[in-house]
Amino acid sequence: MMKLYGIPNCDTVKKARVWLTENNFDYEWHDFKKNVLSPALIEDWIANCGWEVLVNRQGTTWRNLDEASKASLVDAASATALMLANPSLIKRPVLDYKGKISVGFKPEIYSALLL
């Protein structure tokens, strides 16, 4: 089984969900605005792909952070704390397929992972 994490109003998440549906993949959906992410889950993602990949520095949430919060982001522990406090900082979507983590959405990456 695979699990897709994100927020429903994110355009990139919408594209990933459409792609998965059109390619007949069943997945469990986790809206991390409504369902809290655990520190252990974020730490697992970081171990799998690195905190630098997970933190979305392009989005509105990052731009709206105060400078002290931005400056505090220096390692996995600080990234975990910041993402737990601000789930919208997580680059979306996060796809967990058999323990392999894919961050963001590109059809060719999903095809390589799933097909």
C-alpha positions in Angstrom: 0.0 0.0 0.0 1.1 3.5 -0.6 0.3 6.6 1.4 0.2 10.2 0.0 0.6 13.1 2.4 -0.3 16.7 1.6 -3.0 19.3 1.7 -6.0 19.1 -0.6 -5.8 22.6 -2.0 -2.2 22.4 -3.1 -2.0 22.3 -7.0 0.9 19.9 -7.0 -0.9 17.5 -4.7 -4.0 17.7 -6.9 -1.8 16.7 -9.9 -0.3 13.8 -8.0 -3.7 12.5 -6.9 -5.1 12.7 -10.5 -2.0 10.9 -11.8 -2.3 8.1 -9.2 -6.1 7.7 -10.0 -5.6 7.8 -13.7 -2.9 5.1 -13.4 -5.2 2.9 -11.2 -3.1 3.2 -8.0 -4.8 2.8 -4.7 -3.4 5.0 -2.0 -4.2 6.1 1.5 -4.6 9.9 1.8 -3.3 11.9 4.7 -4.2 15.5 4.9 -1.6 16.8 7.3 -3.5 20.0 8.0 -6.3 18.0 9.5 -4.2 15.0 10.9 -1.1 15.9 12.8 2.2 14.4 11.7 4.3 12.7 14.3 7.9 13.6 15.0 8.9 10.0 14.3 7.3 10.2 10.8 9.1 13.4 9.9 12.3 12.0 11.3 11.8 8.9 9.1 11.3 11.1 6.1 14.4 13.1 6.9 16.4 9.8 7.3 15.1 8.7 3.9 15.6 11.8 1.8 17.2 14.6 3.9 15.6 17.6 5.6 16.8 20.0 2.9 14.5 18.2 0.4 11.5 18.4 2.7 11.6 22.0 3.7 9.8 24.1 1.1 11.7 27.4 0.9 9.7 28.6 -2.1 6.2 28.8 -0.5 4.2 31.4 1.3 4.7 29.8 4.7 8.5 30.1 4.4 8.2 33.7 3.2 5.9 34.6 6.1 8.3 33.1 8.8 10.2 35.6 10.9 13.9 35.9 10.3 14.7 34.2 13.6 12.7 31.1 12.6 14.4 31.0 9.2 17.8 31.3 10.8 17.1 28.5 13.2 16.9 26.0 10.4 20.3 24.4 10.5 19.9 20.7 10.9 17.5 17.7 11.1 16.4 18.5 14.6 15.6 22.1 13.9 13.9 21.2 10.6 11.7 18.6 12.4 10.6 21.2 15.0 9.9 23.8 12.4 7.9 21.4 10.2 5.9 20.2 13.2 5.0 23.8 14.1 4.3 24.7 10.5 3.2 21.7 8.4 2.8 23.8 5.3 6.6 24.1 5.2 6.7 20.5 4.0 7.2 20.3 0.3 4.2 18.5 -1.1 3.2 15.9 -1.8 5.1 13.2 0.1 4.6 9.7 -1.3 5.5 6.7 0.8 5.6 3.6 -1.3 7.0 0.5 0.4 9.2 2.7 2.6 10.6 4.7 -0.3 9.9 8.4 0.0 9.2 10.7 -3.0 8.9 14.5 -2.3 7.1 16.7 -4.8 5.5 15.4 -8.0 6.8 14.7 -11.4 5.1 12.1 -13.5 8.4 10.5 -14.7 9.5 10.0 -11.0 6.2 8.4 -10.0 6.4 6.2 -13.1 9.9 5.1 -12.3 8.9 4.4 -8.7 5.6 2.7 -9.3 5.5 1.2 -12.8 
